[in-house]
Amino acid sequence: MAKAALAGLLVLLLLFVSALSVCPSLHHLLHHDSNDSDHCCLVTAFAKGQVGTADVVPVVAFISLVFLCGTSLVKTAPPASFDYRLSPSRAPPLV
């Protein structure tokens, strides 16, 4: 439940910042100095496309390497031998 609430909150914040970056009058309601040329905030950074994402390639490469190398280290049990007591040719004796 907490993950869903956090995800919903983050989506709402993203939509709010998007709306502020598209509409300068809303941004001016939040910041009275938003018309200045040297004004810098999250909204102006978002409007200029200066918001970066996290680089996940090294993390995925590391996890893949650990998974591939870890599987070769795992000892596998030999296959179980056939149990002849459960063979279909072994039936109870006829009376």
Helices and strands as residue ranges (DSSP letters): H 2-22, H 24-30, H 42-47, H 57-73, G 84-86
